[in-house]
């Protein structure tokens, strides 16, 4: 199994390339209501399908991940982004999707 290094909630870890949100949450003892948010260059992804391998998603390319719980205080500009709240609720067009991706706040395009 291939592994890679990434930062999760400020700690650098070696992650299996094909791990899922559920596996990562369980391995790190994160609460069940926490959502995985991935930062990939100038993109932010909120993962909705917790059983999909991260390697199948844009989130799988991330070098930085955060677990966010409902109503927790913002810890940085990514977790304070206004787009995050909409992304946490999933797509507004009624479609089911594995992740919601938006432009990282503070990056000029």
ABEGO torsion letter per residue (X at the ends): XBBBBBBBGGBBBBBBAABBAAAAAAAAGBBAABBBBBBBEABBBBBABAABBAAABAAAABABBBBBBBGBBBABAAAABAAAAAAAAEBAAGBBBABBBBBBBGBBX
